[in-house]
Amino acid sequence: MRRVDPFLLLLLAVAVAGSVVPATGPAFEVVRIASMVGIGLLFFLYGARLSAAETLHNLRHWRLQLSILSVTFVVLPVLGLGARLLTDAWLSPQLAAGLLLATLVPSTVQGCVVYTRIARGNVAAAVVSASTSNLLGVVLTPVLVALLLGGEARVDADSVLRIVLQLLAPFVLGQLLRPVVGGWVTRHDTGLKRFDRSTILLIVYVAFSEGAEAGIWSAAPVLDVVAVALLCAALLGVALGWCEAWGRLVGFDRGDRVALLFCGSNKSLASGLPMATVLFPSDVVAFVVLPLMIYHQLQLVVGSVLSSRLGRSGA
């Protein structure tokens, strides 16, 4: 069995640090601006990594791409809405909203690709699918939030524009500059992945600093958090089962089924966190993103174990 990704422990440590030793005053403004710059660079690098020719080639495999996107933006949101309706009466409002939000964000990029590679699946399709999911998510996630969480989030033209400028514009710029910087990005891929994760950690610290300043943790019932963790585990399990069953039903080969398994079930912390900071009030955003963090940590653990087993078995 592969050991648990240390990033999971770092996420927990940073969340605790933001809650116990939050950034305040001028220091908070510094880390907030740094996180916004980091997000822009993160999506610029995503754009610079992706080959346009490879994208067009894999988009022709529309059955696989549509299957993955349907799980990300239809199946999981329906499951999340069902979980929200079932738990709304006894789960705190922010955690209930966050549980639904976790199902509305796009697929993660690096996790899908890494786990698909380890499991010896269709890596090129995973790269294209995850990138497409994040591009569409810039519009689809705010739309879904407006439809399903309209009373608890601020979704308007200004918030959508901020998301586009923060996520989509850097990605497009990375695509445009790929002929210039693509080679350098490929050669330094390992180091840049550390930058990716560092940026996510900084976003988490900012969100939890805001939550600590607003005093939300004194109102966070422990049993609610435990219930959310169990619900996230159930959602992940159902998503994995759906992807595996659908892949076999429509006759995908093994490589495509692996790509569907990881791209369909994973949710992006890198995209979800900045979207949440734009769409939800700052004094509750740490509470709202907690289910997404829990889901993300669970998919890290499950993905690490599952991809390793699939890679060894080849089945």
C-alpha positions in Angstrom: 0.0 0.0 0.0 1.2 3.5 -0.8 1.8 5.7 2.2 -0.7 8.5 2.8 0.2 11.7 0.9 1.9 14.2 3.3 -0.1 16.9 1.8 -3.1 15.6 3.7 -1.3 16.2 7.0 -0.1 19.6 5.8 -3.7 20.6 5.0 -4.8 19.7 8.5 -1.9 21.5 10.1 -2.5 24.7 8.1 -6.2 24.6 8.9 -5.3 24.4 12.6 -2.7 27.1 12.3 -5.3 29.4 10.7 -7.8 28.8 13.5 -5.3 29.1 16.4 -2.9 31.7 15.0 -4.9 33.6 12.4 -3.4 36.3 10.3 -4.9 39.7 11.2 -4.7 43.3 10.2 -1.9 44.2 7.7 -0.5 40.6 7.8 -3.9 39.2 6.7 -4.0 41.6 3.7 -0.5 40.4 2.7 -1.4 36.7 2.8 -4.7 37.4 1.1 -3.1 39.2 -1.8 -0.4 36.6 -2.0 -3.0 33.8 -2.2 -4.8 35.7 -5.1 -1.5 36.0 -7.0 -0.8 32.4 -6.3 -4.2 31.3 -7.7 -3.6 33.3 -10.9 -0.1 31.7 -11.4 -1.6 28.2 -10.6 -4.1 28.4 -13.4 -1.5 30.1 -15.7 0.7 27.0 -15.2 -2.3 24.7 -15.9 -2.8 26.4 -19.2 0.9 26.3 -20.1 1.1 22.6 -19.4 -1.8 21.6 -21.7 -1.1 21.0 -25.4 -3.8 22.3 -27.7 -3.3 19.4 -30.2 -3.6 16.9 -27.4 -6.8 18.6 -26.2 -8.4 18.5 -29.7 -7.4 14.8 -30.1 -9.0 13.7 -26.8 -12.1 15.8 -27.2 -13.0 13.6 -30.1 -13.5 10.8 -27.5 -16.7 12.6 -26.6 -18.4 9.6 -24.9 -15.7 9.5 -22.3 -15.5 13.2 -21.8 -19.2 13.6 -21.6 -19.4 10.7 -19.1 -16.8 12.3 -16.8 -18.5 15.8 -17.0 -21.9 14.3 -16.3 -20.6 12.7 -13.1 -18.9 16.0 -12.0 -21.8 18.4 -12.8 -24.9 16.2 -12.7 -24.6 13.0 -10.7 -22.6 14.4 -7.8 -24.7 17.6 -7.5 -27.9 15.5 -7.5 -26.4 13.4 -4.7 -25.3 16.5 -2.9 -28.7 18.0 -3.1 -30.3 14.8 -1.8 -27.8 14.8 1.2 -28.6 18.5 1.8 -32.3 17.9 1.9 -32.0 14.9 4.2 -29.7 16.7 6.7 -30.9 20.3 6.5 -33.1 19.9 9.6 -30.2 18.9 11.9 -27.0 20.0 10.3 -25.7 23.6 10.8 -26.7 25.8 7.8 -23.1 26.6 6.8 -21.9 23.0 6.9 -25.1 21.9 5.0 -24.4 24.5 2.4 -20.7 23.5 2.2 -21.6 19.8 1.8 -23.7 20.7 -1.3 -21.0 23.1 -2.5 -18.4 20.3 -2.4 -20.4 18.4 -5.1 -20.7 21.5 -7.3 -17.0 22.3 -7.9 -15.0 21.0 -10.9 -12.7 18.0 -10.9 -9.2 18.3 -9.6 -6.4 18.4 -12.2 -3.2 17.0 -10.6 -4.9 14.3 -8.5 -6.8 12.9 -11.5 -3.7 12.8 -13.7 -1.4 11.3 -11.0 -3.8 8.6 -10.0 -4.7 7.7 -13.6 -1.0 7.4 -14.4 -0.3 5.2 -11.3 -3.3 3.0 -12.2 -2.0 2.7 -15.8 -5.1 4.4 -17.3 -5.6 6.8 -20.2 -3.5 9.7 -18.9 -4.0 12.0 -21.9 -7.8 11.8 -21.6 -7.5 12.5 -17.8 -5.5 15.6 -18.5 -7.9 16.9 -21.1 -11.0 16.0 -19.0 -9.7 17.6 -15.8 -8.7 20.8 -17.6 -12.1 21.0 -19.5 -13.9 20.4 -16.2 -12.1 23.4 -14.6 -12.8 25.7 -17.6 -16.5 24.8 -17.7 -16.6 25.0 -13.9 -15.8 28.7 -14.0 -19.3 29.2 -15.3 -21.2 26.0 -14.3 -20.2 26.1 -10.6 -21.6 29.7 -10.0 -24.7 28.8 -12.0 -25.3 25.7 -9.9 -24.6 27.7 -6.7 -27.1 30.3 -7.8 -29.7 27.6 -8.5 -29.2 25.5 -5.4 -27.7 27.9 -2.9 -29.0 31.2 -4.1 -30.1 32.5 -0.8 -26.8 31.7 0.9 -24.3 32.9 -1.7 -23.8 36.1 -3.6 -23.9 35.1 -7.3 -24.0 38.1 -9.6 -22.2 39.4 -12.7 -19.5 40.9 -10.5 -18.7 37.6 -8.7 -18.7 35.6 -12.0 -16.4 38.2 -13.5 -14.0 37.9 -10.6 -13.9 34.1 -11.0 -13.3 34.5 -14.7 -10.5 36.9 -14.2 -9.0 34.9 -11.4 -9.1 31.4 -13.0 -10.0 31.5 -16.7 -8.0 34.5 -17.8 -4.7 33.1 -16.4 -5.4 29.7 -18.0 -6.1 31.3 -21.4 -2.9 33.4 -21.1 -1.0 30.2 -20.2 -2.3 28.5 -23.4 -1.4 31.5 -25.5 2.2 31.6 -24.1 2.7 27.9 -24.2 5.0 28.1 -27.2 7.3 30.3 -25.2 7.1 28.9 -21.7 5.8 25.3 -22.3 9.2 23.7 -22.5 10.4 25.4 -19.3 7.2 24.4 -17.5 7.7 20.8 -18.6 11.3 20.7 -17.4 10.4 22.1 -14.0 7.2 20.2 -13.5 8.2 18.6 -10.2 9.2 22.0 -8.6 6.0 23.6 -10.0 3.8 21.0 -8.4 5.3 22.1 -5.0 4.2 25.6 -5.9 0.7 24.3 -6.7 0.3 22.7 -3.3 1.9 25.7 -1.5 -0.7 27.9 -3.1 -3.6 25.7 -1.9 -2.1 25.7 1.6 -2.0 29.5 1.6 -5.7 29.7 0.4 -6.7 27.3 3.3 -4.8 29.4 5.8 -6.5 32.6 4.6 -9.9 31.0 4.7 -9.5 29.6 8.2 -7.9 32.9 9.5 -11.1 34.6 8.4 -13.2 32.0 10.1 -11.3 32.4 13.3 -11.6 36.1 13.3 -15.4 35.8 12.8 -15.5 33.3 15.8 -17.4 30.6 13.9 -15.5 27.7 15.5 -17.1 28.3 18.8 -20.4 27.6 17.1 -19.2 24.5 15.2 -20.9 21.3 16.7 -18.4 18.4 16.8 -21.1 15.9 15.9 -22.0 18.0 12.8 -18.4 17.8 11.6 -18.3 14.1 12.2 -21.6 13.7 10.3 -20.2 15.7 7.4 -17.1 13.5 7.2 -19.3 10.4 7.1 -21.5 12.0 4.4 -18.5 12.9 2.3 -17.2 9.4 2.6 -20.6 8.1 1.4 -20.7 10.6 -1.5 -17.2 9.5 -2.6 -18.1 5.9 -2.4 -21.2 6.3 -4.5 -19.4 8.4 -7.1 -16.6 5.7 -7.4 -19.2 3.0 -7.7 -21.2 4.9 -10.3 -18.1 5.6 -12.4 -17.1 2.0 -12.4 -20.5 0.7 -13.2 -21.1 3.2 -16.0 -17.7 2.6 -17.6 -18.5 -1.1 -17.8 -22.1 -0.6 -19.0 -21.1 1.6 -22.0 -18.1 -0.6 -22.9 -15.1 1.6 -22.2 -11.8 -0.1 -22.2 -9.7 -0.4 -19.0 -7.7 2.8 -19.6 -10.8 4.9 -20.2 -12.6 3.3 -17.1 -9.6 4.3 -15.0 -9.7 7.9 -16.2 -13.5 8.0 -15.6 -13.1 6.6 -12.1 -10.7 9.3 -10.9 -11.8 12.3 -13.0 -15.4 11.7 -12.3 -15.2 11.2 -8.5 -12.6 13.8 -7.6 -13.3 17.4 -6.6 -10.9 20.3 -6.8 -9.8 22.2 -3.7 -7.6 24.5 -5.9 -10.7 25.7 -7.9 -13.3 25.3 -5.1 -11.6 27.4 -2.5 -11.1 30.6 -4.6 -14.7 30.2 -5.9 -16.0 29.9 -2.4 -14.2 33.0 -1.2 -15.9 35.0 -4.0 -19.3 33.5 -3.7 -19.8 33.3 0.1 -19.4 35.9 2.9 -15.9 36.1 4.3 -17.1 35.4 7.9 -18.5 32.0 7.0 -16.3 30.8 4.1 -14.1 28.7 6.3 -17.1 26.8 7.6 -18.5 26.4 4.1 -15.3 25.0 2.6 -14.8 22.5 5.4 -16.8 19.7 3.7 -14.8 20.3 0.5 -11.5 19.9 2.5 -12.8 16.7 4.1 -13.9 15.3 0.7 -10.5 16.3 -0.8 -8.6 14.6 2.0 -10.7 11.4 1.6 -10.1 11.3 -2.1 -6.4 11.7 -1.5 -6.4 8.6 0.8 -8.7 6.5 -1.3 -7.1 7.6 -4.6 -3.6 6.7 -3.3 -4.7 3.2 -2.2 -7.0 2.5 -5.2 -4.6 3.6 -7.9 -1.8 1.6 -6.4 -3.9 -1.6 -6.4 -5.1 -1.0 -9.9 -1.6 -0.3 -11.1 -0.4 -3.6 -9.6 -3.3 -5.7 -10.8 -3.8 -4.3 -14.2 -7.4 -5.2 -13.9 
